[in-house]
Amino acid sequence: MHIHLRVKRWVIWWIYVGVICGAIAAVNLLGHNLTHAQDRLLILLGLAHWLLGGIVCWAFDGVKVEQRKATPRQPVQKPVRPTYSTEHHPASDFLLPGRRRSLLPWKH
């Protein structure tokens, strides 16, 4: 079972911006002495970014999951070869040019 995930370019950029801003927010939360209100504000901004990104991606079909369409296999047809009993040659194919001598041996 093959599944194709179609992702538009702007969705990738949205993810990049979210990861970079999330890393900056994590450094600020862990490294600086922020107040409780500032911590909550940073977390809410991050959640809003991912929530709005998800809603926008859903609304504009930014990510599509498609199953690979199975094409019906056609049976392999063998090439038709002419059989010797049905192959036709005119009598002139068996004569040498010029003196009209036969290529085939005499039957009597």
Phi and psi restraints in degrees (range 20) as a CNS / XPLOR table:
assign (resid 1 and name C) (resid 2 and name N)
       (resid 2 and name CA) (resid 2 and name C) 1.0 -103.7 20.0 2
assign (resid 2 and name N) (resid 2 and name CA)
       (resid 2 and name C) (resid 3 and name N) 1.0 132.9 20.0 2
assign (resid 2 and name C) (resid 3 and name N)
       (resid 3 and name CA) (resid 3 and name C) 1.0 -121.4 20.0 2
assign (resid 3 and name N) (resid 3 and name CA)
       (resid 3 and name C) (resid 4 and name N) 1.0 131.8 20.0 2
assign (resid 3 and name C) (resid 4 and name N)
       (resid 4 and name CA) (resid 4 and name C) 1.0 -104.3 20.0 2
assign (resid 4 and name N) (resid 4 and name CA)
       (resid 4 and name C) (resid 5 and name N) 1.0 131.0 20.0 2
assign (resid 4 and name C) (resid 5 and name N)
       (resid 5 and name CA) (resid 5 and name C) 1.0 -108.3 20.0 2
assign (resid 5 and name N) (resid 5 and name CA)
       (resid 5 and name C) (resid 6 and name N) 1.0 111.3 20.0 2
assign (resid 5 and name C) (resid 6 and name N)
       (resid 6 and name CA) (resid 6 and name C) 1.0 -97.9 20.0 2
assign (resid 6 and name N) (resid 6 and name CA)
       (resid 6 and name C) (resid 7 and name N) 1.0 116.1 20.0 2
assign (resid 6 and name C) (resid 7 and name N)
       (resid 7 and name CA) (resid 7 and name C) 1.0 -121.1 20.0 2
assign (resid 7 and name N) (resid 7 and name CA)
       (resid 7 and name C) (resid 8 and name N) 1.0 127.5 20.0 2
assign (resid 7 and name C) (resid 8 and name N)
       (resid 8 and name CA) (resid 8 and name C) 1.0 -77.8 20.0 2
assign (resid 8 and name N) (resid 8 and name CA)
       (resid 8 and name C) (resid 9 and name N) 1.0 157.8 20.0 2
assign (resid 8 and name C) (resid 9 and name N)
       (resid 9 and name CA) (resid 9 and name C) 1.0 -62.7 20.0 2
assign (resid 9 and name N) (resid 9 and name CA)
       (resid 9 and name C) (resid 10 and name N) 1.0 -37.7 20.0 2
assign (resid 9 and name C) (resid 10 and name N)
       (resid 10 and name CA) (resid 10 and name C) 1.0 -69.0 20.0 2
assign (resid 10 and name N) (resid 10 and name CA)
       (resid 10 and name C) (resid 11 and name N) 1.0 -23.7 20.0 2
assign (resid 10 and name C) (resid 11 and name N)
       (resid 11 and name CA) (resid 11 and name C) 1.0 -68.1 20.0 2
assign (resid 11 and name N) (resid 11 and name CA)
       (resid 11 and name C) (resid 12 and name N) 1.0 -40.9 20.0 2
assign (resid 11 and name C) (resid 12 and name N)
       (resid 12 and name CA) (resid 12 and name C) 1.0 -62.0 20.0 2
assign (resid 12 and name N) (resid 12 and name CA)
       (resid 12 and name C) (resid 13 and name N) 1.0 -43.1 20.0 2
assign (resid 12 and name C) (resid 13 and name N)
       (resid 13 and name CA) (resid 13 and name C) 1.0 -64.4 20.0 2
assign (resid 13 and name N) (resid 13 and name CA)
       (resid 13 and name C) (resid 14 and name N) 1.0 -37.4 20.0 2
assign (resid 13 and name C) (resid 14 and name N)
       (resid 14 and name CA) (resid 14 and name C) 1.0 -62.1 20.0 2
assign (resid 14 and name N) (resid 14 and name CA)
       (resid 14 and name C) (resid 15 and name N) 1.0 -40.7 20.0 2
assign (resid 14 and name C) (resid 15 and name N)
       (resid 15 and name CA) (resid 15 and name C) 1.0 -66.4 20.0 2
assign (resid 15 and name N) (resid 15 and name CA)
       (resid 15 and name C) (resid 16 and name N) 1.0 -43.3 20.0 2
assign (resid 15 and name C) (resid 16 and name N)
       (resid 16 and name CA) (resid 16 and name C) 1.0 -59.4 20.0 2
assign (resid 16 and name N) (resid 16 and name CA)
       (resid 16 and name C) (resid 17 and name N) 1.0 -46.2 20.0 2
assign (resid 16 and name C) (resid 17 and name N)
       (resid 17 and name CA) (resid 17 and name C) 1.0 -62.7 20.0 2
assign (resid 17 and name N) (resid 17 and name CA)
       (resid 17 and name C) (resid 18 and name N) 1.0 -40.6 20.0 2
assign (resid 17 and name C) (resid 18 and name N)
       (resid 18 and name CA) (resid 18 and name C) 1.0 -64.5 20.0 2
assign (resid 18 and name N) (resid 18 and name CA)
       (resid 18 and name C) (resid 19 and name N) 1.0 -40.0 20.0 2
assign (resid 18 and name C) (resid 19 and name N)
       (resid 19 and name CA) (resid 19 and name C) 1.0 -68.8 20.0 2
assign (resid 19 and name N) (resid 19 and name CA)
       (resid 19 and name C) (resid 20 and name N) 1.0 -42.1 20.0 2
assign (resid 19 and name C) (resid 20 and name N)
       (resid 20 and name CA) (resid 20 and name C) 1.0 -66.6 20.0 2
assign (resid 20 and name N) (resid 20 and name CA)
       (resid 20 and name C) (resid 21 and name N) 1.0 -45.8 20.0 2
assign (resid 20 and name C) (resid 21 and name N)
       (resid 21 and name CA) (resid 21 and name C) 1.0 -66.1 20.0 2
assign (resid 21 and name N) (resid 21 and name CA)
       (resid 21 and name C) (resid 22 and name N) 1.0 -35.6 20.0 2
assign (resid 21 and name C) (resid 22 and name N)
       (resid 22 and name CA) (resid 22 and name C) 1.0 -65.4 20.0 2
assign (resid 22 and name N) (resid 22 and name CA)
       (resid 22 and name C) (resid 23 and name N) 1.0 -38.1 20.0 2
assign (resid 22 and name C) (resid 23 and name N)
       (resid 23 and name CA) (resid 23 and name C) 1.0 -65.9 20.0 2
assign (resid 23 and name N) (resid 23 and name CA)
       (resid 23 and name C) (resid 24 and name N) 1.0 -41.3 20.0 2
assign (resid 23 and name C) (resid 24 and name N)
       (resid 24 and name CA) (resid 24 and name C) 1.0 -64.5 20.0 2
assign (resid 24 and name N) (resid 24 and name CA)
       (resid 24 and name C) (resid 25 and name N) 1.0 -41.8 20.0 2
assign (resid 24 and name C) (resid 25 and name N)
       (resid 25 and name CA) (resid 25 and name C) 1.0 -65.4 20.0 2
assign (resid 25 and name N) (resid 25 and name CA)
       (resid 25 and name C) (resid 26 and name N) 1.0 -38.7 20.0 2
assign (resid 25 and name C) (resid 26 and name N)
       (resid 26 and name CA) (resid 26 and name C) 1.0 -65.2 20.0 2
assign (resid 26 and name N) (resid 26 and name CA)
       (resid 26 and name C) (resid 27 and name N) 1.0 -39.9 20.0 2
assign (resid 26 and name C) (resid 27 and name N)
       (resid 27 and name CA) (resid 27 and name C) 1.0 -64.1 20.0 2
assign (resid 27 and name N) (resid 27 and name CA)
       (resid 27 and name C) (resid 28 and name N) 1.0 -41.6 20.0 2
assign (resid 27 and name C) (resid 28 and name N)
       (resid 28 and name CA) (resid 28 and name C) 1.0 -67.5 20.0 2
assign (resid 28 and name N) (resid 28 and name CA)
       (resid 28 and name C) (resid 29 and name N) 1.0 -38.7 20.0 2
assign (resid 28 and name C) (resid 29 and name N)
       (resid 29 and name CA) (resid 29 and name C) 1.0 -67.5 20.0 2
assign (resid 29 and name N) (resid 29 and name CA)
       (resid 29 and name C) (resid 30 and name N) 1.0 -41.0 20.0 2
assign (resid 29 and name C) (resid 30 and name N)
       (resid 30 and name CA) (resid 30 and name C) 1.0 -85.6 20.0 2
assign (resid 30 and name N) (resid 30 and name CA)
       (resid 30 and name C) (resid 31 and name N) 1.0 -32.7 20.0 2
assign (resid 30 and name C) (resid 31 and name N)
       (resid 31 and name CA) (resid 31 and name C) 1.0 -95.5 20.0 2
assign (resid 31 and name N) (resid 31 and name CA)
       (resid 31 and name C) (resid 32 and name N) 1.0 -21.9 20.0 2
assign (resid 31 and name C) (resid 32 and name N)
       (resid 32 and name CA) (resid 32 and name C) 1.0 -112.2 20.0 2
assign (resid 32 and name N) (resid 32 and name CA)
       (resid 32 and name C) (resid 33 and name N) 1.0 154.4 20.0 2
assign (resid 32 and name C) (resid 33 and name N)
       (resid 33 and name CA) (resid 33 and name C) 1.0 -88.8 20.0 2
assign (resid 33 and name N) (resid 33 and name CA)
       (resid 33 and name C) (resid 34 and name N) 1.0 86.1 20.0 2
assign (resid 33 and name C) (resid 34 and name N)
       (resid 34 and name CA) (resid 34 and name C) 1.0 -93.3 20.0 2
assign (resid 34 and name N) (resid 34 and name CA)
       (resid 34 and name C) (resid 35 and name N) 1.0 155.4 20.0 2
assign (resid 34 and name C) (resid 35 and name N)
       (resid 35 and name CA) (resid 35 and name C) 1.0 -74.1 20.0 2
assign (resid 35 and name N) (resid 35 and name CA)
       (resid 35 and name C) (resid 36 and name N) 1.0 166.7 20.0 2
assign (resid 35 and name C) (resid 36 and name N)
       (resid 36 and name CA) (resid 36 and name C) 1.0 -62.1 20.0 2
assign (resid 36 and name N) (resid 36 and name CA)
       (resid 36 and name C) (resid 37 and name N) 1.0 -37.2 20.0 2
assign (resid 36 and name C) (resid 37 and name N)
       (resid 37 and name CA) (resid 37 and name C) 1.0 -68.1 20.0 2
assign (resid 37 and name N) (resid 37 and name CA)
       (resid 37 and name C) (resid 38 and name N) 1.0 -38.5 20.0 2
assign (resid 37 and name C) (resid 38 and name N)
       (resid 38 and name CA) (resid 38 and name C) 1.0 -67.9 20.0 2
assign (resid 38 and name N) (resid 38 and name CA)
       (resid 38 and name C) (resid 39 and name N) 1.0 -38.7 20.0 2
assign (resid 38 and name C) (resid 39 and name N)
       (resid 39 and name CA) (resid 39 and name C) 1.0 -59.2 20.0 2
assign (resid 39 and name N) (resid 39 and name CA)
       (resid 39 and name C) (resid 40 and name N) 1.0 -48.0 20.0 2
assign (resid 39 and name C) (resid 40 and name N)
       (resid 40 and name CA) (resid 40 and name C) 1.0 -62.5 20.0 2
assign (resid 40 and name N) (resid 40 and name CA)
       (resid 40 and name C) (resid 41 and name N) 1.0 -38.8 20.0 2
assign (resid 40 and name C) (resid 41 and name N)
       (resid 41 and name CA) (resid 41 and name C) 1.0 -64.7 20.0 2
assign (resid 41 and name N) (resid 41 and name CA)
       (resid 41 and name C) (resid 42 and name N) 1.0 -43.5 20.0 2
assign (resid 41 and name C) (resid 42 and name N)
       (resid 42 and name CA) (resid 42 and name C) 1.0 -62.5 20.0 2
assign (resid 42 and name N) (resid 42 and name CA)
       (resid 42 and name C) (resid 43 and name N) 1.0 -41.7 20.0 2
assign (resid 42 and name C) (resid 43 and name N)
       (resid 43 and name CA) (resid 43 and name C) 1.0 -67.7 20.0 2
assign (resid 43 and name N) (resid 43 and name CA)
       (resid 43 and name C) (resid 44 and name N) 1.0 -41.5 20.0 2
assign (resid 43 and name C) (resid 44 and name N)
       (resid 44 and name CA) (resid 44 and name C) 1.0 -65.6 20.0 2
assign (resid 44 and name N) (resid 44 and name CA)
       (resid 44 and name C) (resid 45 and name N) 1.0 -37.8 20.0 2
assign (resid 44 and name C) (resid 45 and name N)
       (resid 45 and name CA) (resid 45 and name C) 1.0 -64.0 20.0 2
assign (resid 45 and name N) (resid 45 and name CA)
       (resid 45 and name C) (resid 46 and name N) 1.0 -40.8 20.0 2
assign (resid 45 and name C) (resid 46 and name N)
       (resid 46 and name CA) (resid 46 and name C) 1.0 -64.1 20.0 2
assign (resid 46 and name N) (resid 46 and name CA)
       (resid 46 and name C) (resid 47 and name N) 1.0 -44.1 20.0 2
assign (resid 46 and name C) (resid 47 and name N)
       (resid 47 and name CA) (resid 47 and name C) 1.0 -64.4 20.0 2
assign (resid 47 and name N) (resid 47 and name CA)
       (resid 47 and name C) (resid 48 and name N) 1.0 -38.7 20.0 2
assign (resid 47 and name C) (resid 48 and name N)
       (resid 48 and name CA) (resid 48 and name C) 1.0 -65.0 20.0 2
assign (resid 48 and name N) (resid 48 and name CA)
       (resid 48 and name C) (resid 49 and name N) 1.0 -39.3 20.0 2
assign (resid 48 and name C) (resid 49 and name N)
       (resid 49 and name CA) (resid 49 and name C) 1.0 -59.7 20.0 2
assign (resid 49 and name N) (resid 49 and name CA)
       (resid 49 and name C) (resid 50 and name N) 1.0 -48.9 20.0 2
assign (resid 49 and name C) (resid 50 and name N)
       (resid 50 and name CA) (resid 50 and name C) 1.0 -72.5 20.0 2
assign (resid 50 and name N) (resid 50 and name CA)
       (resid 50 and name C) (resid 51 and name N) 1.0 -35.8 20.0 2
assign (resid 50 and name C) (resid 51 and name N)
       (resid 51 and name CA) (resid 51 and name C) 1.0 -68.2 20.0 2
assign (resid 51 and name N) (resid 51 and name CA)
       (resid 51 and name C) (resid 52 and name N) 1.0 -47.4 20.0 2
assign (resid 51 and name C) (resid 52 and name N)
       (resid 52 and name CA) (resid 52 and name C) 1.0 -64.6 20.0 2
assign (resid 52 and name N) (resid 52 and name CA)
       (resid 52 and name C) (resid 53 and name N) 1.0 -37.2 20.0 2
assign (resid 52 and name C) (resid 53 and name N)
       (resid 53 and name CA) (resid 53 and name C) 1.0 -62.1 20.0 2
assign (resid 53 and name N) (resid 53 and name CA)
       (resid 53 and name C) (resid 54 and name N) 1.0 -41.7 20.0 2
assign (resid 53 and name C) (resid 54 and name N)
       (resid 54 and name CA) (resid 54 and name C) 1.0 -65.5 20.0 2
assign (resid 54 and name N) (resid 54 and name CA)
       (resid 54 and name C) (resid 55 and name N) 1.0 -41.3 20.0 2
assign (resid 54 and name C) (resid 55 and name N)
       (resid 55 and name CA) (resid 55 and name C) 1.0 -66.2 20.0 2
assign (resid 55 and name N) (resid 55 and name CA)
       (resid 55 and name C) (resid 56 and name N) 1.0 -42.9 20.0 2
assign (resid 55 and name C) (resid 56 and name N)
       (resid 56 and name CA) (resid 56 and name C) 1.0 -64.7 20.0 2
assign (resid 56 and name N) (resid 56 and name CA)
       (resid 56 and name C) (resid 57 and name N) 1.0 -42.8 20.0 2
assign (resid 56 and name C) (resid 57 and name N)
       (resid 57 and name CA) (resid 57 and name C) 1.0 -62.0 20.0 2
assign (resid 57 and name N) (resid 57 and name CA)
       (resid 57 and name C) (resid 58 and name N) 1.0 -40.3 20.0 2
assign (resid 57 and name C) (resid 58 and name N)
       (resid 58 and name CA) (resid 58 and name C) 1.0 -67.5 20.0 2
assign (resid 58 and name N) (resid 58 and name CA)
       (resid 58 and name C) (resid 59 and name N) 1.0 -42.4 20.0 2
assign (resid 58 and name C) (resid 59 and name N)
       (resid 59 and name CA) (resid 59 and name C) 1.0 -68.4 20.0 2
assign (resid 59 and name N) (resid 59 and name CA)
       (resid 59 and name C) (resid 60 and name N) 1.0 -37.0 20.0 2
assign (resid 59 and name C) (resid 60 and name N)
       (resid 60 and name CA) (resid 60 and name C) 1.0 -102.0 20.0 2
assign (resid 60 and name N) (resid 60 and name CA)
       (resid 60 and name C) (resid 61 and name N) 1.0 13.9 20.0 2
assign (resid 60 and name C) (resid 61 and name N)
       (resid 61 and name CA) (resid 61 and name C) 1.0 51.0 20.0 2
assign (resid 61 and name N) (resid 61 and name CA)
       (resid 61 and name C) (resid 62 and name N) 1.0 51.6 20.0 2
assign (resid 61 and name C) (resid 62 and name N)
       (resid 62 and name CA) (resid 62 and name C) 1.0 -71.5 20.0 2
assign (resid 62 and name N) (resid 62 and name CA)
       (resid 62 and name C) (resid 63 and name N) 1.0 -28.9 20.0 2
assign (resid 62 and name C) (resid 63 and name N)
       (resid 63 and name CA) (resid 63 and name C) 1.0 -127.4 20.0 2
assign (resid 63 and name N) (resid 63 and name CA)
       (resid 63 and name C) (resid 64 and name N) 1.0 127.2 20.0 2
assign (resid 63 and name C) (resid 64 and name N)
       (resid 64 and name CA) (resid 64 and name C) 1.0 -124.9 20.0 2
assign (resid 64 and name N) (resid 64 and name CA)
       (resid 64 and name C) (resid 65 and name N) 1.0 135.8 20.0 2
assign (resid 64 and name C) (resid 65 and name N)
       (resid 65 and name CA) (resid 65 and name C) 1.0 -106.0 20.0 2
assign (resid 65 and name N) (resid 65 and name CA)
       (resid 65 and name C) (resid 66 and name N) 1.0 116.9 20.0 2
assign (resid 65 and name C) (resid 66 and name N)
       (resid 66 and name CA) (resid 66 and name C) 1.0 -122.0 20.0 2
assign (resid 66 and name N) (resid 66 and name CA)
       (resid 66 and name C) (resid 67 and name N) 1.0 139.7 20.0 2
assign (resid 66 and name C) (resid 67 and name N)
       (resid 67 and name CA) (resid 67 and name C) 1.0 -88.8 20.0 2
assign (resid 67 and name N) (resid 67 and name CA)
       (resid 67 and name C) (resid 68 and name N) 1.0 145.3 20.0 2
assign (resid 67 and name C) (resid 68 and name N)
       (resid 68 and name CA) (resid 68 and name C) 1.0 -67.5 20.0 2
assign (resid 68 and name N) (resid 68 and name CA)
       (resid 68 and name C) (resid 69 and name N) 1.0 129.8 20.0 2
assign (resid 68 and name C) (resid 69 and name N)
       (resid 69 and name CA) (resid 69 and name C) 1.0 -77.8 20.0 2
assign (resid 69 and name N) (resid 69 and name CA)
       (resid 69 and name C) (resid 70 and name N) 1.0 123.5 20.0 2
assign (resid 69 and name C) (resid 70 and name N)
       (resid 70 and name CA) (resid 70 and name C) 1.0 -81.4 20.0 2
assign (resid 70 and name N) (resid 70 and name CA)
       (resid 70 and name C) (resid 71 and name N) 1.0 121.8 20.0 2
assign (resid 70 and name C) (resid 71 and name N)
       (resid 71 and name CA) (resid 71 and name C) 1.0 -87.2 20.0 2
assign (resid 71 and name N) (resid 71 and name CA)
       (resid 71 and name C) (resid 72 and name N) 1.0 136.2 20.0 2
assign (resid 71 and name C) (resid 72 and name N)
       (resid 72 and name CA) (resid 72 and name C) 1.0 -65.9 20.0 2
assign (resid 72 and name N) (resid 72 and name CA)
       (resid 72 and name C) (resid 73 and name N) 1.0 131.9 20.0 2
assign (resid 72 and name C) (resid 73 and name N)
       (resid 73 and name CA) (resid 73 and name C) 1.0 -77.9 20.0 2
assign (resid 73 and name N) (resid 73 and name CA)
       (resid 73 and name C) (resid 74 and name N) 1.0 131.1 20.0 2
assign (resid 73 and name C) (resid 74 and name N)
       (resid 74 and name CA) (resid 74 and name C) 1.0 -92.0 20.0 2
assign (resid 74 and name N) (resid 74 and name CA)
       (resid 74 and name C) (resid 75 and name N) 1.0 141.8 20.0 2
assign (resid 74 and name C) (resid 75 and name N)
       (resid 75 and name CA) (resid 75 and name C) 1.0 -65.6 20.0 2
assign (resid 75 and name N) (resid 75 and name CA)
       (resid 75 and name C) (resid 76 and name N) 1.0 143.5 20.0 2
assign (resid 75 and name C) (resid 76 and name N)
       (resid 76 and name CA) (resid 76 and name C) 1.0 -75.6 20.0 2
assign (resid 76 and name N) (resid 76 and name CA)
       (resid 76 and name C) (resid 77 and name N) 1.0 125.9 20.0 2
assign (resid 76 and name C) (resid 77 and name N)
       (resid 77 and name CA) (resid 77 and name C) 1.0 -97.5 20.0 2
assign (resid 77 and name N) (resid 77 and name CA)
       (resid 77 and name C) (resid 78 and name N) 1.0 129.5 20.0 2
assign (resid 77 and name C) (resid 78 and name N)
       (resid 78 and name CA) (resid 78 and name C) 1.0 -75.5 20.0 2
assign (resid 78 and name N) (resid 78 and name CA)
       (resid 78 and name C) (resid 79 and name N) 1.0 143.0 20.0 2
assign (resid 78 and name C) (resid 79 and name N)
       (resid 79 and name CA) (resid 79 and name C) 1.0 -66.5 20.0 2
assign (resid 79 and name N) (resid 79 and name CA)
       (resid 79 and name C) (resid 80 and name N) 1.0 140.7 20.0 2
assign (resid 79 and name C) (resid 80 and name N)
       (resid 80 and name CA) (resid 80 and name C) 1.0 -80.7 20.0 2
assign (resid 80 and name N) (resid 80 and name CA)
       (resid 80 and name C) (resid 81 and name N) 1.0 119.2 20.0 2
assign (resid 80 and name C) (resid 81 and name N)
       (resid 81 and name CA) (resid 81 and name C) 1.0 -103.3 20.0 2
assign (resid 81 and name N) (resid 81 and name CA)
       (resid 81 and name C) (resid 82 and name N) 1.0 136.8 20.0 2
assign (resid 81 and name C) (resid 82 and name N)
       (resid 82 and name CA) (resid 82 and name C) 1.0 -70.8 20.0 2
assign (resid 82 and name N) (resid 82 and name CA)
       (resid 82 and name C) (resid 83 and name N) 1.0 137.8 20.0 2
assign (resid 82 and name C) (resid 83 and name N)
       (resid 83 and name CA) (resid 83 and name C) 1.0 -84.7 20.0 2
assign (resid 83 and name N) (resid 83 and name CA)
       (resid 83 and name C) (resid 84 and name N) 1.0 159.5 20.0 2
assign (resid 83 and name C) (resid 84 and name N)
       (resid 84 and name CA) (resid 84 and name C) 1.0 -69.2 20.0 2
assign (resid 84 and name N) (resid 84 and name CA)
       (resid 84 and name C) (resid 85 and name N) 1.0 -26.5 20.0 2
assign (resid 84 and name C) (resid 85 and name N)
       (resid 85 and name CA) (resid 85 and name C) 1.0 -73.9 20.0 2
assign (resid 85 and name N) (resid 85 and name CA)
       (resid 85 and name C) (resid 86 and name N) 1.0 -25.5 20.0 2
assign (resid 85 and name C) (resid 86 and name N)
       (resid 86 and name CA) (resid 86 and name C) 1.0 -102.4 20.0 2
assign (resid 86 and name N) (resid 86 and name CA)
       (resid 86 and name C) (resid 87 and name N) 1.0 -7.2 20.0 2
assign (resid 86 and name C) (resid 87 and name N)
       (resid 87 and name CA) (resid 87 and name C) 1.0 -73.1 20.0 2
assign (resid 87 and name N) (resid 87 and name CA)
       (resid 87 and name C) (resid 88 and name N) 1.0 134.0 20.0 2
assign (resid 87 and name C) (resid 88 and name N)
       (resid 88 and name CA) (resid 88 and name C) 1.0 -116.9 20.0 2
assign (resid 88 and name N) (resid 88 and name CA)
       (resid 88 and name C) (resid 89 and name N) 1.0 132.8 20.0 2
assign (resid 88 and name C) (resid 89 and name N)
       (resid 89 and name CA) (resid 89 and name C) 1.0 -130.0 20.0 2
assign (resid 89 and name N) (resid 89 and name CA)
       (resid 89 and name C) (resid 90 and name N) 1.0 137.2 20.0 2
assign (resid 89 and name C) (resid 90 and name N)
       (resid 90 and name CA) (resid 90 and name C) 1.0 -71.1 20.0 2
assign (resid 90 and name N) (resid 90 and name CA)
       (resid 90 and name C) (resid 91 and name N) 1.0 159.9 20.0 2
assign (resid 90 and name C) (resid 91 and name N)
       (resid 91 and name CA) (resid 91 and name C) 1.0 -63.2 20.0 2
assign (resid 91 and name N) (resid 91 and name CA)
       (resid 91 and name C) (resid 92 and name N) 1.0 -28.0 20.0 2
assign (resid 91 and name C) (resid 92 and name N)
       (resid 92 and name CA) (resid 92 and name C) 1.0 -68.6 20.0 2
assign (resid 92 and name N) (resid 92 and name CA)
       (resid 92 and name C) (resid 93 and name N) 1.0 -16.3 20.0 2
assign (resid 92 and name C) (resid 93 and name N)
       (resid 93 and name CA) (resid 93 and name C) 1.0 -67.7 20.0 2
assign (resid 93 and name N) (resid 93 and name CA)
       (resid 93 and name C) (resid 94 and name N) 1.0 -21.3 20.0 2
assign (resid 93 and name C) (resid 94 and name N)
       (resid 94 and name CA) (resid 94 and name C) 1.0 -103.2 20.0 2
assign (resid 94 and name N) (resid 94 and name CA)
       (resid 94 and name C) (resid 95 and name N) 1.0 13.3 20.0 2
assign (resid 94 and name C) (resid 95 and name N)
       (resid 95 and name CA) (resid 95 and name C) 1.0 -111.6 20.0 2
assign (resid 95 and name N) (resid 95 and name CA)
       (resid 95 and name C) (resid 96 and name N) 1.0 139.5 20.0 2
assign (resid 95 and name C) (resid 96 and name N)
       (resid 96 and name CA) (resid 96 and name C) 1.0 -74.6 20.0 2
assign (resid 96 and name N) (resid 96 and name CA)
       (resid 96 and name C) (resid 97 and name N) 1.0 141.3 20.0 2
assign (resid 96 and name C) (resid 97 and name N)
       (resid 97 and name CA) (resid 97 and name C) 1.0 -68.6 20.0 2
assign (resid 97 and name N) (resid 97 and name CA)
       (resid 97 and name C) (resid 98 and name N) 1.0 151.7 20.0 2
assign (resid 97 and name C) (resid 98 and name N)
       (resid 98 and name CA) (resid 98 and name C) 1.0 98.6 20.0 2
assign (resid 98 and name N) (resid 98 and name CA)
       (resid 98 and name C) (resid 99 and name N) 1.0 -89.2 20.0 2
assign (resid 98 and name C) (resid 99 and name N)
       (resid 99 and name CA) (resid 99 and name C) 1.0 -89.3 20.0 2
assign (resid 99 and name N) (resid 99 and name CA)
       (resid 99 and name C) (resid 100 and name N) 1.0 3.6 20.0 2
assign (resid 99 and name C) (resid 100 and name N)
       (resid 100 and name CA) (resid 100 and name C) 1.0 59.5 20.0 2
assign (resid 100 and name N) (resid 100 and name CA)
       (resid 100 and name C) (resid 101 and name N) 1.0 38.3 20.0 2
assign (resid 100 and name C) (resid 101 and name N)
       (resid 101 and name CA) (resid 101 and name C) 1.0 -82.7 20.0 2
assign (resid 101 and name N) (resid 101 and name CA)
       (resid 101 and name C) (resid 102 and name N) 1.0 146.1 20.0 2
assign (resid 101 and name C) (resid 102 and name N)
       (resid 102 and name CA) (resid 102 and name C) 1.0 -81.2 20.0 2
assign (resid 102 and name N) (resid 102 and name CA)
       (resid 102 and name C) (resid 103 and name N) 1.0 144.7 20.0 2
assign (resid 102 and name C) (resid 103 and name N)
       (resid 103 and name CA) (resid 103 and name C) 1.0 -82.2 20.0 2
assign (resid 103 and name N) (resid 103 and name CA)
       (resid 103 and name C) (resid 104 and name N) 1.0 -25.0 20.0 2
assign (resid 103 and name C) (resid 104 and name N)
       (resid 104 and name CA) (resid 104 and name C) 1.0 -88.7 20.0 2
assign (resid 104 and name N) (resid 104 and name CA)
       (resid 104 and name C) (resid 105 and name N) 1.0 148.1 20.0 2
assign (resid 104 and name C) (resid 105 and name N)
       (resid 105 and name CA) (resid 105 and name C) 1.0 -71.0 20.0 2
assign (resid 105 and name N) (resid 105 and name CA)
       (resid 105 and name C) (resid 106 and name N) 1.0 159.4 20.0 2
assign (resid 105 and name C) (resid 106 and name N)
       (resid 106 and name CA) (resid 106 and name C) 1.0 -65.9 20.0 2
assign (resid 106 and name N) (resid 106 and name CA)
       (resid 106 and name C) (resid 107 and name N) 1.0 142.8 20.0 2
assign (resid 106 and name C) (resid 107 and name N)
       (resid 107 and name CA) (resid 107 and name C) 1.0 -92.6 20.0 2
assign (resid 107 and name N) (resid 107 and name CA)
       (resid 107 and name C) (resid 108 and name N) 1.0 -8.5 20.0 2
